[in-house]
Amino acid sequence: MNDDARRPEHLTADERTKLHRAHQWLRNASAALEALTATDPLRGRWDPAPAPDEALDGARADLRNAYQAIVRHHQELFGWDDSVGPTP
């Protein structure tokens, strides 16, 4: 973080709320994709069915969009340079 960047304690209540919601979106999107791809079978009960391609594509897109929202908020609020982030 450069010397001119804002600090978290200087955020307004509205900015803090937006950042919190963006982080929550990222957590939820990650959990949704995990549920589709990393579900363990329960011994003696059931085997997870493979997720349809449309569901996987949607979950991946939501995760990508949530990550981009986090990057955008951090860039706008803190001057964060995400030059090492994923490329579309």
PDB file of N, CA, C and O in Angstrom:
ATOM      1  N   MET A   1       0.853  -1.168   0.000  1.00  0.00           N
ATOM      2  CA  MET A   1       0.000   0.000   0.000  1.00  0.00           C
ATOM      3  C   MET A   1       0.897   1.228   0.000  1.00  0.00           C
ATOM      4  O   MET A   1       1.856   1.310   0.768  1.00  0.00           O
ATOM      5  N   ASN A   2       0.576   2.187  -0.872  1.00  0.00           N
ATOM      6  CA  ASN A   2       1.407   3.376  -0.930  1.00  0.00           C
ATOM      7  C   ASN A   2       1.026   4.357   0.173  1.00  0.00           C
ATOM      8  O   ASN A   2       0.016   4.178   0.852  1.00  0.00           O
ATOM      9  N   ASP A   3       1.838   5.390   0.345  1.00  0.00           N
ATOM     10  CA  ASP A   3       1.624   6.350   1.432  1.00  0.00           C
ATOM     11  C   ASP A   3       0.357   7.180   1.258  1.00  0.00           C
ATOM     12  O   ASP A   3      -0.196   7.668   2.243  1.00  0.00           O
ATOM     13  N   ASP A   4      -0.115   7.350   0.012  1.00  0.00           N
ATOM     14  CA  ASP A   4      -1.301   8.151  -0.254  1.00  0.00           C
ATOM     15  C   ASP A   4      -2.597   7.355  -0.119  1.00  0.00           C
ATOM     16  O   ASP A   4      -3.680   7.938  -0.154  1.00  0.00           O
ATOM     17  N   ALA A   5      -2.506   6.062   0.032  1.00  0.00           N
ATOM     18  CA  ALA A   5      -3.699   5.223   0.094  1.00  0.00           C
ATOM     19  C   ALA A   5      -4.445   5.453   1.404  1.00  0.00           C
ATOM     20  O   ALA A   5      -3.857   5.765   2.440  1.00  0.00           O
ATOM     21  N   ARG A   6      -5.747   5.288   1.316  1.00  0.00           N
ATOM     22  CA  ARG A   6      -6.583   5.413   2.517  1.00  0.00           C
ATOM     23  C   ARG A   6      -6.376   4.208   3.415  1.00  0.00           C
ATOM     24  O   ARG A   6      -5.909   3.154   2.984  1.00  0.00           O
ATOM     25  N   ARG A   7      -6.730   4.390   4.643  1.00  0.00           N
ATOM     26  CA  ARG A   7      -6.642   3.306   5.616  1.00  0.00           C
ATOM     27  C   ARG A   7      -8.055   2.836   5.943  1.00  0.00           C
ATOM     28  O   ARG A   7      -8.995   3.626   5.855  1.00  0.00           O
ATOM     29  N   PRO A   8      -8.229   1.569   6.319  1.00  0.00           N
ATOM     30  CA  PRO A   8      -9.565   1.048   6.618  1.00  0.00           C
ATOM     31  C   PRO A   8     -10.319   1.867   7.662  1.00  0.00           C
ATOM     32  O   PRO A   8     -11.537   2.015   7.566  1.00  0.00           O
ATOM     33  N   GLU A   9      -9.625   2.389   8.636  1.00  0.00           N
ATOM     34  CA  GLU A   9     -10.316   3.146   9.686  1.00  0.00           C
ATOM     35  C   GLU A   9     -10.874   4.479   9.187  1.00  0.00           C
ATOM     36  O   GLU A   9     -11.640   5.127   9.899  1.00  0.00           O
ATOM     37  N   HIS A  10     -10.503   4.896   7.977  1.00  0.00           N
ATOM     38  CA  HIS A  10     -10.999   6.146   7.411  1.00  0.00           C
ATOM     39  C   HIS A  10     -12.205   5.959   6.487  1.00  0.00           C
ATOM     40  O   HIS A  10     -12.689   6.925   5.897  1.00  0.00           O
ATOM     41  N   LEU A  11     -12.686   4.730   6.361  1.00  0.00           N
ATOM     42  CA  LEU A  11     -13.846   4.477   5.511  1.00  0.00           C
ATOM     43  C   LEU A  11     -15.109   5.037   6.154  1.00  0.00           C
ATOM     44  O   LEU A  11     -15.249   5.060   7.376  1.00  0.00           O
ATOM     45  N   THR A  12     -16.014   5.482   5.309  1.00  0.00           N
ATOM     46  CA  THR A  12     -17.326   5.897   5.803  1.00  0.00           C
ATOM     47  C   THR A  12     -18.143   4.644   6.111  1.00  0.00           C
ATOM     48  O   THR A  12     -17.767   3.538   5.723  1.00  0.00           O
ATOM     49  N   ALA A  13     -19.248   4.823   6.803  1.00  0.00           N
ATOM     50  CA  ALA A  13     -20.115   3.682   7.119  1.00  0.00           C
ATOM     51  C   ALA A  13     -20.623   3.042   5.828  1.00  0.00           C
ATOM     52  O   ALA A  13     -20.704   1.817   5.739  1.00  0.00           O
ATOM     53  N   ASP A  14     -20.965   3.851   4.832  1.00  0.00           N
ATOM     54  CA  ASP A  14     -21.445   3.331   3.548  1.00  0.00           C
ATOM     55  C   ASP A  14     -20.350   2.538   2.831  1.00  0.00           C
ATOM     56  O   ASP A  14     -20.615   1.465   2.288  1.00  0.00           O
ATOM     57  N   GLU A  15     -19.141   3.057   2.828  1.00  0.00           N
ATOM     58  CA  GLU A  15     -18.028   2.341   2.188  1.00  0.00           C
ATOM     59  C   GLU A  15     -17.748   1.030   2.900  1.00  0.00           C
ATOM     60  O   GLU A  15     -17.482   0.018   2.251  1.00  0.00           O
ATOM     61  N   ARG A  16     -17.805   1.033   4.219  1.00  0.00           N
ATOM     62  CA  ARG A  16     -17.578  -0.183   4.993  1.00  0.00           C
ATOM     63  C   ARG A  16     -18.655  -1.222   4.685  1.00  0.00           C
ATOM     64  O   ARG A  16     -18.361  -2.411   4.561  1.00  0.00           O
ATOM     65  N   THR A  17     -19.903  -0.768   4.563  1.00  0.00           N
ATOM     66  CA  THR A  17     -21.007  -1.673   4.245  1.00  0.00           C
ATOM     67  C   THR A  17     -20.815  -2.290   2.860  1.00  0.00           C
ATOM     68  O   THR A  17     -20.976  -3.498   2.692  1.00  0.00           O
ATOM     69  N   LYS A  18     -20.472  -1.468   1.872  1.00  0.00           N
ATOM     70  CA  LYS A  18     -20.243  -1.987   0.517  1.00  0.00           C
ATOM     71  C   LYS A  18     -19.101  -2.992   0.497  1.00  0.00           C
ATOM     72  O   LYS A  18     -19.203  -4.027  -0.161  1.00  0.00           O
ATOM     73  N   LEU A  19     -18.027  -2.706   1.200  1.00  0.00           N
ATOM     74  CA  LEU A  19     -16.887  -3.619   1.243  1.00  0.00           C
ATOM     75  C   LEU A  19     -17.271  -4.923   1.938  1.00  0.00           C
ATOM     76  O   LEU A  19     -16.902  -6.008   1.488  1.00  0.00           O
ATOM     77  N   HIS A  20     -18.012  -4.809   3.032  1.00  0.00           N
ATOM     78  CA  HIS A  20     -18.469  -6.004   3.755  1.00  0.00           C
ATOM     79  C   HIS A  20     -19.333  -6.872   2.841  1.00  0.00           C
ATOM     80  O   HIS A  20     -19.165  -8.091   2.802  1.00  0.00           O
ATOM     81  N   ARG A  21     -20.259  -6.245   2.105  1.00  0.00           N
ATOM     82  CA  ARG A  21     -21.130  -7.010   1.206  1.00  0.00           C
ATOM     83  C   ARG A  21     -20.335  -7.680   0.090  1.00  0.00           C
ATOM     84  O   ARG A  21     -20.643  -8.805  -0.303  1.00  0.00           O
ATOM     85  N   ALA A  22     -19.324  -7.001  -0.417  1.00  0.00           N
ATOM     86  CA  ALA A  22     -18.490  -7.597  -1.462  1.00  0.00           C
ATOM     87  C   ALA A  22     -17.737  -8.817  -0.922  1.00  0.00           C
ATOM     88  O   ALA A  22     -17.626  -9.836  -1.603  1.00  0.00           O
ATOM     89  N   HIS A  23     -17.223  -8.705   0.301  1.00  0.00           N
ATOM     90  CA  HIS A  23     -16.527  -9.849   0.907  1.00  0.00           C
ATOM     91  C   HIS A  23     -17.501 -10.992   1.174  1.00  0.00           C
ATOM     92  O   HIS A  23     -17.153 -12.158   0.987  1.00  0.00           O
ATOM     93  N   GLN A  24     -18.710 -10.669   1.606  1.00  0.00           N
ATOM     94  CA  GLN A  24     -19.711 -11.710   1.852  1.00  0.00           C
ATOM     95  C   GLN A  24     -20.085 -12.404   0.555  1.00  0.00           C
ATOM     96  O   GLN A  24     -20.239 -13.625   0.526  1.00  0.00           O
ATOM     97  N   TRP A  25     -20.231 -11.640  -0.517  1.00  0.00           N
ATOM     98  CA  TRP A  25     -20.533 -12.215  -1.836  1.00  0.00           C
ATOM     99  C   TRP A  25     -19.435 -13.191  -2.244  1.00  0.00           C
ATOM    100  O   TRP A  25     -19.723 -14.280  -2.740  1.00  0.00           O
ATOM    101  N   LEU A  26     -18.165 -12.801  -2.035  1.00  0.00           N
ATOM    102  CA  LEU A  26     -17.052 -13.677  -2.391  1.00  0.00           C
ATOM    103  C   LEU A  26     -17.083 -14.963  -1.569  1.00  0.00           C
ATOM    104  O   LEU A  26     -16.863 -16.046  -2.110  1.00  0.00           O
ATOM    105  N   ARG A  27     -17.353 -14.853  -0.268  1.00  0.00           N
ATOM    106  CA  ARG A  27     -17.441 -16.057   0.575  1.00  0.00           C
ATOM    107  C   ARG A  27     -18.576 -16.967   0.105  1.00  0.00           C
ATOM    108  O   ARG A  27     -18.401 -18.181   0.003  1.00  0.00           O
ATOM    109  N   ASN A  28     -19.735 -16.378  -0.181  1.00  0.00           N
ATOM    110  CA  ASN A  28     -20.888 -17.173  -0.612  1.00  0.00           C
ATOM    111  C   ASN A  28     -20.631 -17.836  -1.965  1.00  0.00           C
ATOM    112  O   ASN A  28     -20.974 -19.002  -2.164  1.00  0.00           O
ATOM    113  N   ALA A  29     -20.030 -17.094  -2.888  1.00  0.00           N
ATOM    114  CA  ALA A  29     -19.737 -17.652  -4.213  1.00  0.00           C
ATOM    115  C   ALA A  29     -18.734 -18.796  -4.101  1.00  0.00           C
ATOM    116  O   ALA A  29     -18.865 -19.809  -4.789  1.00  0.00           O
ATOM    117  N   SER A  30     -17.749 -18.638  -3.248  1.00  0.00           N
ATOM    118  CA  SER A  30     -16.765 -19.697  -3.042  1.00  0.00           C
ATOM    119  C   SER A  30     -17.421 -20.937  -2.440  1.00  0.00           C
ATOM    120  O   SER A  30     -17.142 -22.058  -2.865  1.00  0.00           O
ATOM    121  N   ALA A  31     -18.287 -20.737  -1.456  1.00  0.00           N
ATOM    122  CA  ALA A  31     -18.973 -21.872  -0.828  1.00  0.00           C
ATOM    123  C   ALA A  31     -19.885 -22.581  -1.825  1.00  0.00           C
ATOM    124  O   ALA A  31     -19.992 -23.807  -1.804  1.00  0.00           O
ATOM    125  N   ALA A  32     -20.538 -21.823  -2.692  1.00  0.00           N
ATOM    126  CA  ALA A  32     -21.427 -22.437  -3.692  1.00  0.00           C
ATOM    127  C   ALA A  32     -20.639 -23.298  -4.671  1.00  0.00           C
ATOM    128  O   ALA A  32     -21.058 -24.405  -5.008  1.00  0.00           O
ATOM    129  N   LEU A  33     -19.499 -22.788  -5.124  1.00  0.00           N
ATOM    130  CA  LEU A  33     -18.676 -23.576  -6.044  1.00  0.00           C
ATOM    131  C   LEU A  33     -18.101 -24.799  -5.337  1.00  0.00           C
ATOM    132  O   LEU A  33     -18.031 -25.881  -5.920  1.00  0.00           O
ATOM    133  N   GLU A  34     -17.695 -24.631  -4.098  1.00  0.00           N
ATOM    134  CA  GLU A  34     -17.187 -25.766  -3.326  1.00  0.00           C
ATOM    135  C   GLU A  34     -18.260 -26.844  -3.185  1.00  0.00           C
ATOM    136  O   GLU A  34     -17.961 -28.032  -3.303  1.00  0.00           O
ATOM    137  N   ALA A  35     -19.484 -26.449  -2.939  1.00  0.00           N
ATOM    138  CA  ALA A  35     -20.575 -27.417  -2.785  1.00  0.00           C
ATOM    139  C   ALA A  35     -20.803 -28.221  -4.065  1.00  0.00           C
ATOM    140  O   ALA A  35     -21.213 -29.381  -4.019  1.00  0.00           O
ATOM    141  N   LEU A  36     -20.532 -27.586  -5.206  1.00  0.00           N
ATOM    142  CA  LEU A  36     -20.722 -28.278  -6.485  1.00  0.00           C
ATOM    143  C   LEU A  36     -19.539 -29.160  -6.870  1.00  0.00           C
ATOM    144  O   LEU A  36     -19.695 -30.097  -7.653  1.00  0.00           O
ATOM    145  N   THR A  37     -18.366 -28.871  -6.331  1.00  0.00           N
ATOM    146  CA  THR A  37     -17.160 -29.559  -6.808  1.00  0.00           C
ATOM    147  C   THR A  37     -16.440 -30.389  -5.752  1.00  0.00           C
ATOM    148  O   THR A  37     -15.674 -31.284  -6.107  1.00  0.00           O
ATOM    149  N   ALA A  38     -16.658 -30.125  -4.490  1.00  0.00           N
ATOM    150  CA  ALA A  38     -15.845 -30.793  -3.465  1.00  0.00           C
ATOM    151  C   ALA A  38     -16.684 -31.465  -2.393  1.00  0.00           C
ATOM    152  O   ALA A  38     -16.290 -31.509  -1.227  1.00  0.00           O
ATOM    153  N   THR A  39     -17.841 -31.989  -2.783  1.00  0.00           N
ATOM    154  CA  THR A  39     -18.710 -32.656  -1.822  1.00  0.00           C
ATOM    155  C   THR A  39     -18.282 -34.107  -1.667  1.00  0.00           C
ATOM    156  O   THR A  39     -18.211 -34.852  -2.645  1.00  0.00           O
ATOM    157  N   ASP A  40     -18.003 -34.495  -0.450  1.00  0.00           N
ATOM    158  CA  ASP A  40     -17.622 -35.876  -0.165  1.00  0.00           C
ATOM    159  C   ASP A  40     -18.871 -36.740  -0.031  1.00  0.00           C
ATOM    160  O   ASP A  40     -19.895 -36.288   0.480  1.00  0.00           O
ATOM    161  N   PRO A  41     -18.780 -37.985  -0.491  1.00  0.00           N
ATOM    162  CA  PRO A  41     -19.911 -38.890  -0.284  1.00  0.00           C
ATOM    163  C   PRO A  41     -20.050 -39.213   1.207  1.00  0.00           C
ATOM    164  O   PRO A  41     -19.060 -39.253   1.937  1.00  0.00           O
ATOM    165  N   LEU A  42     -21.270 -39.439   1.640  1.00  0.00           N
ATOM    166  CA  LEU A  42     -21.506 -39.870   3.014  1.00  0.00           C
ATOM    167  C   LEU A  42     -21.559 -41.386   3.009  1.00  0.00           C
ATOM    168  O   LEU A  42     -22.413 -41.983   2.354  1.00  0.00           O
ATOM    169  N   ARG A  43     -20.659 -41.998   3.729  1.00  0.00           N
ATOM    170  CA  ARG A  43     -20.531 -43.455   3.703  1.00  0.00           C
ATOM    171  C   ARG A  43     -21.861 -44.117   4.068  1.00  0.00           C
ATOM    172  O   ARG A  43     -22.475 -43.823   5.093  1.00  0.00           O
ATOM    173  N   GLY A  44     -22.271 -45.013   3.188  1.00  0.00           N
ATOM    174  CA  GLY A  44     -23.479 -45.774   3.419  1.00  0.00           C
ATOM    175  C   GLY A  44     -24.769 -45.007   3.149  1.00  0.00           C
ATOM    176  O   GLY A  44     -25.856 -45.549   3.350  1.00  0.00           O
ATOM    177  N   ARG A  45     -24.673 -43.766   2.701  1.00  0.00           N
ATOM    178  CA  ARG A  45     -25.897 -42.987   2.508  1.00  0.00           C
ATOM    179  C   ARG A  45     -26.114 -42.588   1.054  1.00  0.00           C
ATOM    180  O   ARG A  45     -27.161 -42.901   0.487  1.00  0.00           O
ATOM    181  N   TRP A  46     -25.156 -41.906   0.437  1.00  0.00           N
ATOM    182  CA  TRP A  46     -25.369 -41.453  -0.934  1.00  0.00           C
ATOM    183  C   TRP A  46     -24.041 -41.029  -1.540  1.00  0.00           C
ATOM    184  O   TRP A  46     -23.084 -40.702  -0.838  1.00  0.00           O
ATOM    185  N   ASP A  47     -24.016 -41.045  -2.837  1.00  0.00           N
ATOM    186  CA  ASP A  47     -22.888 -40.501  -3.580  1.00  0.00           C
ATOM    187  C   ASP A  47     -23.365 -39.212  -4.241  1.00  0.00           C
ATOM    188  O   ASP A  47     -24.455 -39.184  -4.812  1.00  0.00           O
ATOM    189  N   PRO A  48     -22.586 -38.167  -4.177  1.00  0.00           N
ATOM    190  CA  PRO A  48     -23.028 -36.916  -4.808  1.00  0.00           C
ATOM    191  C   PRO A  48     -23.122 -37.077  -6.321  1.00  0.00           C
ATOM    192  O   PRO A  48     -22.252 -37.677  -6.951  1.00  0.00           O
ATOM    193  N   ALA A  49     -24.180 -36.538  -6.886  1.00  0.00           N
ATOM    194  CA  ALA A  49     -24.348 -36.553  -8.347  1.00  0.00           C
ATOM    195  C   ALA A  49     -23.482 -35.450  -8.939  1.00  0.00           C
ATOM    196  O   ALA A  49     -23.331 -34.387  -8.337  1.00  0.00           O
ATOM    197  N   PRO A  50     -22.918 -35.697 -10.104  1.00  0.00           N
ATOM    198  CA  PRO A  50     -22.127 -34.641 -10.739  1.00  0.00           C
ATOM    199  C   PRO A  50     -22.989 -33.403 -11.006  1.00  0.00           C
ATOM    200  O   PRO A  50     -24.150 -33.513 -11.400  1.00  0.00           O
ATOM    201  N   ALA A  51     -22.419 -32.265 -10.791  1.00  0.00           N
ATOM    202  CA  ALA A  51     -23.145 -31.015 -11.035  1.00  0.00           C
ATOM    203  C   ALA A  51     -23.287 -30.786 -12.537  1.00  0.00           C
ATOM    204  O   ALA A  51     -22.351 -31.051 -13.291  1.00  0.00           O
ATOM    205  N   PRO A  52     -24.432 -30.302 -12.976  1.00  0.00           N
ATOM    206  CA  PRO A  52     -24.597 -29.989 -14.403  1.00  0.00           C
ATOM    207  C   PRO A  52     -23.618 -28.890 -14.820  1.00  0.00           C
ATOM    208  O   PRO A  52     -23.251 -28.026 -14.024  1.00  0.00           O
ATOM    209  N   ASP A  53     -23.211 -28.948 -16.076  1.00  0.00           N
ATOM    210  CA  ASP A  53     -22.274 -27.945 -16.597  1.00  0.00           C
ATOM    211  C   ASP A  53     -22.788 -26.523 -16.406  1.00  0.00           C
ATOM    212  O   ASP A  53     -22.012 -25.616 -16.100  1.00  0.00           O
ATOM    213  N   GLU A  54     -24.099 -26.323 -16.586  1.00  0.00           N
ATOM    214  CA  GLU A  54     -24.674 -24.983 -16.439  1.00  0.00           C
ATOM    215  C   GLU A  54     -24.501 -24.470 -15.013  1.00  0.00           C
ATOM    216  O   GLU A  54     -24.230 -23.288 -14.805  1.00  0.00           O
ATOM    217  N   ALA A  55     -24.656 -25.352 -14.039  1.00  0.00           N
ATOM    218  CA  ALA A  55     -24.497 -24.957 -12.636  1.00  0.00           C
ATOM    219  C   ALA A  55     -23.041 -24.607 -12.348  1.00  0.00           C
ATOM    220  O   ALA A  55     -22.757 -23.615 -11.678  1.00  0.00           O
ATOM    221  N   LEU A  56     -22.122 -25.424 -12.856  1.00  0.00           N
ATOM    222  CA  LEU A  56     -20.695 -25.131 -12.662  1.00  0.00           C
ATOM    223  C   LEU A  56     -20.310 -23.819 -13.332  1.00  0.00           C
ATOM    224  O   LEU A  56     -19.596 -23.003 -12.748  1.00  0.00           O
ATOM    225  N   ASP A  57     -20.784 -23.618 -14.559  1.00  0.00           N
ATOM    226  CA  ASP A  57     -20.473 -22.373 -15.273  1.00  0.00           C
ATOM    227  C   ASP A  57     -21.014 -21.165 -14.516  1.00  0.00           C
ATOM    228  O   ASP A  57     -20.331 -20.147 -14.396  1.00  0.00           O
ATOM    229  N   GLY A  58     -22.234 -21.275 -14.007  1.00  0.00           N
ATOM    230  CA  GLY A  58     -22.830 -20.180 -13.252  1.00  0.00           C
ATOM    231  C   GLY A  58     -22.083 -19.895 -11.964  1.00  0.00           C
ATOM    232  O   GLY A  58     -21.858 -18.735 -11.618  1.00  0.00           O
ATOM    233  N   ALA A  59     -21.696 -20.949 -11.248  1.00  0.00           N
ATOM    234  CA  ALA A  59     -20.968 -20.773  -9.989  1.00  0.00           C
ATOM    235  C   ALA A  59     -19.583 -20.175 -10.237  1.00  0.00           C
ATOM    236  O   ALA A  59     -19.122 -19.325  -9.475  1.00  0.00           O
ATOM    237  N   ARG A  60     -18.931 -20.620 -11.297  1.00  0.00           N
ATOM    238  CA  ARG A  60     -17.611 -20.064 -11.628  1.00  0.00           C
ATOM    239  C   ARG A  60     -17.718 -18.591 -12.025  1.00  0.00           C
ATOM    240  O   ARG A  60     -16.879 -17.776 -11.641  1.00  0.00           O
ATOM    241  N   ALA A  61     -18.747 -18.258 -12.791  1.00  0.00           N
ATOM    242  CA  ALA A  61     -18.952 -16.865 -13.198  1.00  0.00           C
ATOM    243  C   ALA A  61     -19.244 -15.995 -11.978  1.00  0.00           C
ATOM    244  O   ALA A  61     -18.740 -14.877 -11.877  1.00  0.00           O
ATOM    245  N   ASP A  62     -20.048 -16.499 -11.064  1.00  0.00           N
ATOM    246  CA  ASP A  62     -20.365 -15.736  -9.856  1.00  0.00           C
ATOM    247  C   ASP A  62     -19.114 -15.520  -9.011  1.00  0.00           C
ATOM    248  O   ASP A  62     -18.908 -14.432  -8.474  1.00  0.00           O
ATOM    249  N   LEU A  63     -18.281 -16.544  -8.890  1.00  0.00           N
ATOM    250  CA  LEU A  63     -17.030 -16.399  -8.139  1.00  0.00           C
ATOM    251  C   LEU A  63     -16.118 -15.383  -8.817  1.00  0.00           C
ATOM    252  O   LEU A  63     -15.522 -14.542  -8.144  1.00  0.00           O
ATOM    253  N   ARG A  64     -16.006 -15.452 -10.130  1.00  0.00           N
ATOM    254  CA  ARG A  64     -15.175 -14.498 -10.873  1.00  0.00           C
ATOM    255  C   ARG A  64     -15.686 -13.065 -10.677  1.00  0.00           C
ATOM    256  O   ARG A  64     -14.901 -12.145 -10.447  1.00  0.00           O
ATOM    257  N   ASN A  65     -17.002 -12.887 -10.771  1.00  0.00           N
ATOM    258  CA  ASN A  65     -17.587 -11.558 -10.597  1.00  0.00           C
ATOM    259  C   ASN A  65     -17.410 -11.041  -9.172  1.00  0.00           C
ATOM    260  O   ASN A  65     -17.146  -9.857  -8.962  1.00  0.00           O
ATOM    261  N   ALA A  66     -17.556 -11.923  -8.208  1.00  0.00           N
ATOM    262  CA  ALA A  66     -17.369 -11.523  -6.811  1.00  0.00           C
ATOM    263  C   ALA A  66     -15.916 -11.112  -6.563  1.00  0.00           C
ATOM    264  O   ALA A  66     -15.653 -10.124  -5.876  1.00  0.00           O
ATOM    265  N   TYR A  67     -14.982 -11.873  -7.124  1.00  0.00           N
ATOM    266  CA  TYR A  67     -13.569 -11.521  -6.968  1.00  0.00           C
ATOM    267  C   TYR A  67     -13.282 -10.163  -7.619  1.00  0.00           C
ATOM    268  O   TYR A  67     -12.579  -9.331  -7.045  1.00  0.00           O
ATOM    269  N   GLN A  68     -13.824  -9.948  -8.809  1.00  0.00           N
ATOM    270  CA  GLN A  68     -13.613  -8.674  -9.495  1.00  0.00           C
ATOM    271  C   GLN A  68     -14.203  -7.512  -8.703  1.00  0.00           C
ATOM    272  O   GLN A  68     -13.652  -6.411  -8.716  1.00  0.00           O
ATOM    273  N   ALA A  69     -15.316  -7.746  -8.014  1.00  0.00           N
ATOM    274  CA  ALA A  69     -15.905  -6.700  -7.175  1.00  0.00           C
ATOM    275  C   ALA A  69     -14.983  -6.363  -6.005  1.00  0.00           C
ATOM    276  O   ALA A  69     -14.817  -5.194  -5.658  1.00  0.00           O
ATOM    277  N   ILE A  70     -14.387  -7.385  -5.401  1.00  0.00           N
ATOM    278  CA  ILE A  70     -13.440  -7.147  -4.297  1.00  0.00           C
ATOM    279  C   ILE A  70     -12.264  -6.325  -4.805  1.00  0.00           C
ATOM    280  O   ILE A  70     -11.872  -5.342  -4.176  1.00  0.00           O
ATOM    281  N   VAL A  71     -11.707  -6.720  -5.926  1.00  0.00           N
ATOM    282  CA  VAL A  71     -10.564  -5.996  -6.497  1.00  0.00           C
ATOM    283  C   VAL A  71     -10.945  -4.547  -6.772  1.00  0.00           C
ATOM    284  O   VAL A  71     -10.201  -3.627  -6.430  1.00  0.00           O
ATOM    285  N   ARG A  72     -12.107  -4.346  -7.392  1.00  0.00           N
ATOM    286  CA  ARG A  72     -12.564  -2.996  -7.723  1.00  0.00           C
ATOM    287  C   ARG A  72     -12.721  -2.138  -6.462  1.00  0.00           C
ATOM    288  O   ARG A  72     -12.282  -0.989  -6.429  1.00  0.00           O
ATOM    289  N   HIS A  73     -13.346  -2.699  -5.434  1.00  0.00           N
ATOM    290  CA  HIS A  73     -13.530  -1.948  -4.184  1.00  0.00           C
ATOM    291  C   HIS A  73     -12.188  -1.605  -3.540  1.00  0.00           C
ATOM    292  O   HIS A  73     -11.990  -0.485  -3.069  1.00  0.00           O
ATOM    293  N   HIS A  74     -11.280  -2.557  -3.521  1.00  0.00           N
ATOM    294  CA  HIS A  74      -9.977  -2.295  -2.916  1.00  0.00           C
ATOM    295  C   HIS A  74      -9.175  -1.290  -3.736  1.00  0.00           C
ATOM    296  O   HIS A  74      -8.439  -0.478  -3.176  1.00  0.00           O
ATOM    297  N   GLN A  75      -9.311  -1.339  -5.043  1.00  0.00           N
ATOM    298  CA  GLN A  75      -8.631  -0.344  -5.878  1.00  0.00           C
ATOM    299  C   GLN A  75      -9.188   1.047  -5.608  1.00  0.00           C
ATOM    300  O   GLN A  75      -8.433   2.003  -5.428  1.00  0.00           O
ATOM    301  N   GLU A  76     -10.527   1.155  -5.583  1.00  0.00           N
ATOM    302  CA  GLU A  76     -11.169   2.451  -5.382  1.00  0.00           C
ATOM    303  C   GLU A  76     -10.939   2.999  -3.978  1.00  0.00           C
ATOM    304  O   GLU A  76     -10.690   4.193  -3.810  1.00  0.00           O
ATOM    305  N   LEU A  77     -11.021   2.145  -2.981  1.00  0.00           N
ATOM    306  CA  LEU A  77     -10.957   2.614  -1.596  1.00  0.00           C
ATOM    307  C   LEU A  77      -9.536   2.740  -1.059  1.00  0.00           C
ATOM    308  O   LEU A  77      -9.249   3.632  -0.261  1.00  0.00           O
ATOM    309  N   PHE A  78      -8.642   1.845  -1.498  1.00  0.00           N
ATOM    310  CA  PHE A  78      -7.312   1.792  -0.891  1.00  0.00           C
ATOM    311  C   PHE A  78      -6.162   1.959  -1.882  1.00  0.00           C
ATOM    312  O   PHE A  78      -4.997   1.979  -1.484  1.00  0.00           O
ATOM    313  N   GLY A  79      -6.484   2.078  -3.171  1.00  0.00           N
ATOM    314  CA  GLY A  79      -5.423   2.212  -4.161  1.00  0.00           C
ATOM    315  C   GLY A  79      -4.647   0.927  -4.368  1.00  0.00           C
ATOM    316  O   GLY A  79      -3.482   0.958  -4.763  1.00  0.00           O
ATOM    317  N   TRP A  80      -5.286  -0.205  -4.104  1.00  0.00           N
ATOM    318  CA  TRP A  80      -4.644  -1.508  -4.215  1.00  0.00           C
ATOM    319  C   TRP A  80      -4.354  -1.828  -5.672  1.00  0.00           C
ATOM    320  O   TRP A  80      -5.226  -1.671  -6.528  1.00  0.00           O
ATOM    321  N   ASP A  81      -3.143  -2.272  -5.961  1.00  0.00           N
ATOM    322  CA  ASP A  81      -2.760  -2.678  -7.303  1.00  0.00           C
ATOM    323  C   ASP A  81      -2.791  -4.197  -7.376  1.00  0.00           C
ATOM    324  O   ASP A  81      -1.964  -4.876  -6.767  1.00  0.00           O
ATOM    325  N   ASP A  82      -3.742  -4.716  -8.119  1.00  0.00           N
ATOM    326  CA  ASP A  82      -3.875  -6.177  -8.248  1.00  0.00           C
ATOM    327  C   ASP A  82      -3.242  -6.660  -9.537  1.00  0.00           C
ATOM    328  O   ASP A  82      -3.868  -7.401 -10.295  1.00  0.00           O
ATOM    329  N   SER A  83      -2.024  -6.255  -9.792  1.00  0.00           N
ATOM    330  CA  SER A  83      -1.361  -6.618 -11.044  1.00  0.00           C
ATOM    331  C   SER A  83      -1.046  -8.117 -11.131  1.00  0.00           C
ATOM    332  O   SER A  83      -0.698  -8.604 -12.207  1.00  0.00           O
ATOM    333  N   VAL A  84      -1.159  -8.846 -10.035  1.00  0.00           N
ATOM    334  CA  VAL A  84      -0.879 -10.285 -10.079  1.00  0.00           C
ATOM    335  C   VAL A  84      -2.152 -11.106 -10.081  1.00  0.00           C
ATOM    336  O   VAL A  84      -2.086 -12.332  -9.991  1.00  0.00           O
ATOM    337  N   GLY A  85      -3.324 -10.462 -10.183  1.00  0.00           N
ATOM    338  CA  GLY A  85      -4.595 -11.169 -10.162  1.00  0.00           C
ATOM    339  C   GLY A  85      -4.840 -11.952 -11.435  1.00  0.00           C
ATOM    340  O   GLY A  85      -4.082 -11.857 -12.400  1.00  0.00           O
ATOM    341  N   PRO A  86      -5.922 -12.733 -11.422  1.00  0.00           N
ATOM    342  CA  PRO A  86      -6.240 -13.559 -12.591  1.00  0.00           C
ATOM    343  C   PRO A  86      -6.636 -12.702 -13.789  1.00  0.00           C
ATOM    344  O   PRO A  86      -7.140 -11.589 -13.639  1.00  0.00           O
ATOM    345  N   THR A  87      -6.399 -13.237 -14.960  1.00  0.00           N
ATOM    346  CA  THR A  87      -6.815 -12.548 -16.170  1.00  0.00           C
ATOM    347  C   THR A  87      -8.097 -13.183 -16.673  1.00  0.00           C
ATOM    348  O   THR A  87      -8.279 -14.392 -16.530  1.00  0.00           O
ATOM    349  N   PRO A  88      -8.998 -12.389 -17.262  1.00  0.00           N
ATOM    350  CA  PRO A  88     -10.270 -12.947 -17.737  1.00  0.00           C
ATOM    351  C   PRO A  88     -10.098 -13.885 -18.906  1.00  0.00           C
ATOM    352  O   PRO A  88     -11.080 -14.430 -19.410  1.00  0.00           O
TER     353      PRO A  88
END
